[in-house]
């Protein structure tokens, strides 16, 4: 009987972890989409189209393939990809209501108080 209860607790913990992962994935997808919106709907659609057709990265798979996503952006935009990534992080930070405090004198602190380098 103890094993059944123990297994039930493990399943519940895994479900909670899965739910948190799904929530974060959804928030990250929204943050990326919102960060691309100022570029225009056509540009945003075009970026997602190329990600899927050229690199095999569907919008819903971005959170699980974040490194591939970053590499694809770099191949599409070159050095400009880093500006997009900063926009994604800004959007994500605002959605998570997360603020980093950097030590005084840190170069990160001087970058418009973004909370990242």
N, C-alpha and C positions, 0 to 999 in steps of 0.2 A: 504494500500500500504506500510506503514511503517513496518507492521508486516512481510510482504513478504521479504522486504529488510533485516530486522533484522534476520529472519530465514535463509536467504541465507548466511549472514555473519557468523552465527553460524555453518552452514554446512561447509563453507570454512575453518573456524578455526579448526573444528574437522578433516577435511581431512588433513590439514597441520600437526596437532598433530599426526595423524595416520601415515603420511609419515615419520615424525621424529622418531616415535617409530619403524617403520619398518626398517629404516636406522640403528638405533642403534642395533636392533635385528640382522640384517645382519652382522654388524661389530663385534658384540659379538660372533656370531657363527664362523666367520672367525678367530677371535682372539683365540678362544678355539681350533679350528682345527689346526691352525698354531702352537700353543703352544705344541700340542701333536705330531706334525710332527717329531721332533728330536727323539722321542721314536721309530720311525719306522712306516711304513704304516700298517703293520700287527697288531701292538699293538693298533694303533689309531682305526682301523676298529673293533678290538676286544672290545675296551672300548665302542664305540658307539653301538655295537651289544648287549653287556651286559646291557647297560643303557636302551635300548629299550625293550629287552626281559625279563630282570629280574626286572626292575623298572618301565617299561611303559613310559619311557622318550625318545621321539624321538628327534633327533638332532635339528630339526626345532622348537621344543617346549622348548628347554633349556632356552631361554631368559624369557619366561613366567613362567617357573618353576625352577628358579635359586636356590631356597632353597631346593627343592627336588633333584636337580642336585648335590648340595653340599653334601647333606645327602647320596646320592647314592655313590658318590666318596669316602666318608668317610667309608661307608660299604665295598666298594671294596678294598680300599688301606689303610684303617686305618689312622694312623697319617701321612702317606705319602701323603694323599690327600691335606694337606696344602701346600706342595711343588708344586703340580700341580696347585692349586689355585693361588699361587704366579706367576707361569709361565703364567697363563691366564691373570692376572692383568698386568704383564709386557707387554704382547702382546697387550692387550686392550689399555693401556696407549700410546704405540707407535703408534697405529692406530689412536687414537684420538688426538695425538700430545699434550698430557696433562702432565704437570709437577706440582707436589705439592711442595711448599716451606714450610718446617717445621721450627718452631722456634729453635734458637740455644739451644743446650743442650737436645733437645727432643730425646728419644731413637730411634724414627723412622728415624731420620737424619743419624744415624750410620749404618743403614741397607743398605749399598751399594747405598745410594741416590735413592732408589726405589720410594719414594713418598708415601709409605704406610707402616703400621706396620705389 
